[in-house]
């Protein structure tokens, strides 16, 4: 434990119980996060999705909406996440023949006291799950893969980008 009686983990109180972090004293800043992931599938499944031949409808459009909706509900899904008044969420879904499959990228933005990494990651996760759900009649062997944070900006810690040598703030 630290001198203040805390464990050093922000979501644990002095007695070790989980608690929502008090961000009331933090300054508002514009914060963004970008996350990505993918769904690997048979080439025939990808072609069926792209040609609009999935029985459940437009897989990409529905997955995009599901990802946006999920970002808005992150605090309901992930314990100890603050509810945020998101100012922007985008979900882009692109075919990638090299997988083969679909790549998903989400961006979340807020002007506030806490970051939006979990919102971007949740958007990607739910979009990928929706792709699987809508195409599982065609291909139960699909694999959801490589969900990760790509970058974040804002807040006291500043910008960060995946692959930075020290896993600290990204270079200018």
N, C-alpha and C positions, 0 to 999 in steps of 0.2 A: 504494500500500500504506500501511497505517496504521503507527504507531510500533511496534506489536507484531509487525510483519512479516506481518500479515493483510491481505487485500484489502478488508475491510469487509463482505464477504459471508459469512454464517455457515456456509455449507456448503463453503467453500474453505479449505484449509490455507495456510500460508506459502509453500509451493511451487506453489500454484495447483491442486493436486489436490483432487477432491471427497472430503469426509469427513462422517461422521455427527456432528452437533453433540453435544458433551458437555453434557448437561443435568443431570448429577449434582449440581451445586452449587445448582440452583434449588430453591425451596420448592414443595411440593405445594400446589395450589389446585384448587378446583372450576372446571372449564373447560367451556364449552358453545359450540357453533357451530350456526348454522342456515343452510342453503343452499336454493336453489330453482332450478327449471327447468321446462320444459314441452315437450310434444310436440304440435305443430300437425298436424291431420289433417282429412280430409274429414268433413263432418257425418255422413255415412252410416257412416263408420268409427267415429266416437265413439258413435253409437247402437248399432252392433253390439257394441262393447265393453261398453257399459252394460247392454245386454239379455242379455249372456252368449252371444252368437252368434259369438265368435271361435273358429276351429277348434282352436286350441291350448289353450283353456280360459279360466279366470278371469284375464284379463290384469292387472287391478289387484292381486289377491291375490299373484300370482306376482311382479310387479314390486316390490311392497312387501317381500317376503321377499328378493328379489335385492338390493335396496338395503341392507337390514340386513346381509346376508351380506358385501356388498362393503365396507361400513364397517369390519367386523371384519378384513378382509384388505387394507386400504389399504397397510400397510407392505410387502406382497408385490407391490403394483402400482406404487407410486410410489417411485422411488429416494430414499433418504436420509430416509424417514419412519420415525419410531420406532414399534416395535410398542407398542400401548397396550391396557391392560385397561379397555376401555370399560365404563361403568356403565349407560349407557342409549343406545339408538338408536331413533328413531321415523322412519317414512316415511309421510307422508300423501299420498294421490293423490286429487285432486278433479276432476270434470269442469268445464270452462269453455266454455260455449257461445260466448263472444265470441272465442275463438281461431279456430276451434273446436278443442278437444282436451282434454288432461289436464294439469293443473298438479301438480307434484311438489314437496314440501317435506320436508326431512330435518333432524333435530336429533340431534346427537351430544354425549355428556357423558362426562367422565372426571374423576377426582380424580388429578392428576398434575403432572408437571413441564413438559409441553409441550401445546400446543393441539390442538384436534380439528377445525380448519377443513378439512383435507384429507379427513378421514373423512366429514364432512357432504357435501362436494362430490362425493366418490366415490360415496356412497350415492345422491345425486340422479342422477349421470351413469349409473350402472348401472341404476337403476330406469327411466330414460328409454330406455336402450338395450334393456332387456327389453320395454318397451311396444312399441318399434319391431319387435323380433324377433317378438313374439307376434302382431302385427297386420299385418305386412308383406304377407301373402297378400291382405289386403283393400285395402292402400293403400301402395304403394312411394314415394309422394310425401310421406310424413310428414317433418316437420322438427323436429329436436331443437333447442331454442332457450333462450336467456337463462339458462344455468346460471351461478349466481353466489352468492357469500357474501352473506347478508343481515345477519347479526350474529354477534358473538362476545363472550364474557365470560371473565373470569378471567385469571390471569397478571399479570405486572408492568405490561403496557401497559394493562390494564383493559378496560372495555367499548368496543365499536365497533359502529356501525350503518351500513349502506349508506345513502348519501345525505347523510351528515354533511358539512357545508360544507368542512371541512378534511381530510376522510378520516382524522381522528384519532379519539380516544375519543369515544363518543357522549355527548351531553348527558344528564344525570341522568334 
